[in-house]
Amino acid sequence: MRSNCRVAAVAALLSMFSFTASATTEQKFNGQYTVTLTDRSGTQSQFCFTFANTGQVSGYPNSGTWMTPAEDVDGYFIVQHQKLEFYGTYYTIENFVSGTANLKTGAGNWVNFAIGAVPGGAGTVTLVPGC
């Protein structure tokens, strides 16, 4: 019985190490991407996002900042298990956007919140490499 417990403990430790190793070998996400936001009514807005992988988000080595120069929009992102999560402010700090995208398919969702009289929105994201 004691040897079975040791085997289970060693197996658990090895699985932790193999998970850590695979997490650290994930390709660093960065570059320019065309981001299309489609709201529930079907209206589309397209932006060129530049992602800079800086490791700046504490606890997330595959993370950094993003911005789009044509609009006053910027924020932070993290990538885990091929899933991009981004969030930030636009126009003023009173407007907030958050979104996700699967890096394999480029498909995801977004939502924005606004303070004051401007209503928020939600819809789908399409992420395509290059601008």
N, C-alpha and C positions, 0 to 999 in steps of 0.2 A: 504494500500500500504506500509506504514511504517513497519508494522509488518511482511509483506512478505520479506522485505529487511533484517530485523533482523534475520528471520528464515534462509534465504540464507546465511547470514554472519556467523551465528553459525554453520550451516552445513558445510560451507567451512572450518572453524577453526577445527571442529571435524575431517574432512577428512584429514587435514594436520597432526593432532596428530596421527590418526590411521596409516597413511603412515609412520611417523617417528617411531612409535612403531614396525611396521613390519620390517622396515629396520634395526633396532637395534637387532632384534631377529634372524636375519639370522645367520646360523651356521658359525663359524669361519673356514675358509679354511686353512688347513695345512697338512703336511705329505709328504710321498714319492709317486711319481707317475711315471709310465712308459709313456714317451712322444715319440710318433712316428711321425716324420715329413716325409711326402711323397711329393716329388716334382712333377712338371707337367709331367715329363717323367715316373713317377712311381717308381723312386728310393727312398728307405726308409732309414732313419737314426733313430736309437733308442737311447734314453737317459734316465737316472734315474734322475729326478728333485726332489730336496728336497725343499718344500715350508715351510717357517717359518712365521707365522702370527704375525707381530709385530705392526701393525697399523701405520707403518712408513711413508706411503704415505699420505701427508697432505690432510685432507678432506675425507679420505676413511678409516673408522675404520676396515673394512675387507680387509686388505692389508698387505704387507710385502715384504720379500726378497725371492729369489729362487736361487738355484745353482745346478750344477751337478759336482761332484768331479772328474769324469773320464775325463772331458774336462775342458778347461778354459772358462767356460760359467757361467754368473750370471747376476742378475738384480732384478727388482721389479715387483710386481703384485698387482692388485686390483680385487675384486669380487663385482659385483653388480647384483642383480636379477638373481642369478644362472649362471652368465656369468663371466668367468675368462679372464682377459686381462693381458698378461705378456710382458715384454720388457727387453732388456738387451744387453750386449756386449759379444763377444766371441773372443778368441785367443788374440786379442789386442783391444784397444778401437776404432780401425778403422772399426770394423765389428759390425753391429747392427742387432738384431732379434726382431721381434714383432709378437705376436700371440693372438688368442682368442680361447676359448673352452666353449661349453655349459656343465655345470657341471652335468646335468642330463643325457646327451647322450655321453659326452666325445668327441664330434665331433667339429671341428673348422677349422681355417685357420691360416697360418703363412706367413710372408714375411721377407726377410733379405736384408740388404743393405751393400755394401762394398765400401770402399774408395780405389781407385787405380785400378789395373789391374784385380782384382778378381771380377767376375760378381755376381750380387745378384740373388736371387731366390724366389720362392713362391710355395705354395701348401696347403695341408690339414694337420691338426693336429688330432691325436687320443690320448686321455688322459685316462689312466687306473690306478686305485688305486694299489699301491704296485710296488716294483721293483724286 
